[in-house]
Amino acid sequence: MLSQGVLANPRSSAARRQLRTLAAEERAVQLCGIEAMEQVHSWQAAFLPEAVVAYATKSLKMRGGSIIADGAAFNSGGNWYRLRFECDVRGDEVVSFAYSVGDSIPRSEWEEYSLPEQVADDDR
C-alpha cells in the first residue's frame, strides 16, 4: 500500500507522531485518508490531493478494521471531488484499498458539506 511508503519517509516523522496520539478508529480513518490521497495521485498525476474528508457527504461505516466511505471528498488544485473508498486497516497499516473518483463538487455545495475554501497547512 502507498501510505506505508509515505509514512516511512523521514519527512513524515511529525505525521507518525500525531497518528500515535489518536484513538484507534480515528487513526484508521487518517491512514485511509493518506492512502486515498496517494492512490488518487498515483492513478492520475494531474491530481495533487491536499486533503481528504472521509465523511463529507455521508457518514462513514466502520466494521472492525474496515472503513467504507461512500461520501468522501478530496481537495486538489483548489477544487473538491467526490470520492468513494473501502479501506481495511490492520494494526497501523492499510492492508487493502479500493476507490472510485467522481465528479467535482460544485462550489455552491461546499458550505453544505463543510468543505473549506482553502486547505490549511496543518490539514495537509
LOBAMAR-380294 format. One line per 4 residues: number of its first residue (from 1); their letters; for each residue x, y negated, z of C-alpha. Coordinates in Angstrom, 2 decimals, always signed. Each point is the difference from the previous one (the first is absolute). Example, Ala and Ser with C-alpha at 12.3 -4.5 7.8 and 13.67 -1.06 7.14 Angstrom:
<recs>
1> as> +12.30,+4.50,+7.80 | +1.37,-3.44,-0.66
</recs>
This chain:
<recs>
1> mlsq> +0.00,+0.00,+0.00 | +1.20,-3.51,-0.78 | -0.62,-1.55,+3.43 | +2.70,+2.18,+1.55
5> gvla> +2.63,-1.48,-2.29 | -1.14,-3.54,+0.69 | +0.07,+0.52,+3.76 | +3.41,+1.70,-0.15
9> nprs> +1.49,-3.14,-1.53 | +2.04,-1.96,+2.59 | -1.96,-3.14,-0.96 | -3.12,+1.67,+1.43
13> saar> +1.33,+0.31,+3.56 | -2.44,-2.64,+1.33 | -2.92,+1.79,-1.66 | +1.09,+3.31,+1.54
17> rqlr> +0.17,-1.62,+3.45 | -3.46,-1.56,-0.44 | -1.52,+3.29,-1.15 | +1.24,+1.73,+3.17
21> tlaa> -1.99,-2.47,+2.13 | -3.33,+0.83,-1.65 | -2.57,+2.56,+1.10 | +0.08,+3.18,-2.09
25> eera> -3.09,-0.83,-2.12 | +1.13,-3.56,-0.76 | +3.53,+1.25,-0.79 | -1.53,+2.49,-2.48
29> vqlc> -2.03,-2.78,-1.65 | +3.13,-2.16,-0.33 | +2.07,+2.89,-1.40 | -2.72,+0.64,-2.58
33> giea> +0.00,-3.70,-0.90 | +3.74,+0.10,-0.61 | -0.44,+3.12,-2.10 | -2.80,-1.68,-1.97
37> meqv> +2.13,-3.04,-0.82 | +2.90,+2.16,-1.17 | -2.20,+2.37,-2.02 | -1.80,-2.86,-1.77
41> hswq> +3.28,-1.72,-0.88 | +1.53,+3.28,-1.17 | -3.04,+0.63,-2.21 | -0.14,-3.53,-1.43
45> aafl> +3.19,-2.05,+0.37 | -1.93,-3.21,-0.75 | -1.75,+0.43,+3.36 | +2.10,-1.20,+2.93
49> peav> -2.33,+0.71,+2.94 | +0.58,-2.28,+2.97 | -2.75,+1.31,+2.29 | -2.62,+2.72,+0.28
53> vaya> -3.25,-0.27,+1.92 | -1.21,+3.56,+0.40 | -3.50,-1.00,+1.16 | -0.64,-3.07,-2.21
57> tksl> -3.40,+0.95,-1.42 | -0.87,+3.20,+1.90 | +0.94,+1.54,+3.33 | +2.75,+2.59,+0.15
61> kmrg> -0.76,+3.66,+0.55 | +2.51,+1.83,+2.18 | +0.08,+3.76,+0.48 | +2.96,+1.29,+1.92
65> gsii> +3.04,-1.28,-1.87 | -2.01,-0.84,-3.13 | -1.07,-3.51,-0.93 | -2.58,-0.66,-2.69
69> adga> -0.12,-3.64,-1.08 | -2.74,-0.37,-2.60 | -0.09,-3.77,+0.41 | +3.64,-1.03,+0.13
73> afns> +1.57,-2.97,-1.77 | +3.54,-1.11,-0.80 | +1.45,-3.40,-0.75 | +2.36,-0.50,-2.92
77> ggnw> +0.92,-3.21,-1.77 | -2.50,-2.02,+2.02 | -2.93,+2.24,-0.93 | -1.85,+2.74,+1.87
81> yrlr> -0.78,+3.33,-1.68 | -2.30,+2.83,+0.99 | +1.74,+3.13,+1.21 | -1.15,+3.39,+1.15
85> fecd> +2.32,+2.48,+1.67 | +0.17,+3.22,+1.95 | +3.06,+0.38,+2.15 | +1.17,+2.78,+2.32
89> vrgd> +2.42,-0.82,+2.78 | +1.80,+2.55,+2.15 | +2.08,-1.38,+2.81 | +1.44,-3.22,-1.37
93> evvs> +0.08,+1.02,-3.66 | -2.41,-0.15,-2.90 | -0.24,+3.55,-1.36 | -2.54,-0.51,-2.79
97> fays> -1.49,-2.98,-1.76 | -2.53,-0.46,-2.80 | -1.34,-3.33,-1.22 | -1.81,-1.92,-2.69
101> vgds> +0.24,-3.69,-0.83 | -3.09,-1.94,-0.97 | -0.74,-3.41,-1.39 | +1.09,-3.29,+1.51
105> iprs> -2.29,-1.32,+2.71 | -1.53,-3.33,-1.03 | +1.24,-2.91,+2.10 | -3.64,-0.75,+0.85
109> ewee> -0.09,+3.27,+2.02 | +3.23,-0.46,+1.96 | -1.65,-1.81,+2.91 | -2.70,+2.68,+0.26
113> yslp> +2.72,+2.65,+0.41 | +2.27,-2.21,+2.16 | +2.77,+0.16,-2.61 | +2.43,-2.88,+0.48
117> eqva> +0.86,-2.44,-2.77 | +3.69,+0.49,+0.78 | +1.76,+2.89,+1.64 | +2.03,-1.18,+3.00
121> dddr> +3.67,+0.99,+0.15 | -0.64,+2.17,+3.08 | -2.72,+1.93,-1.92 | +2.49,+1.31,-2.53
</recs>
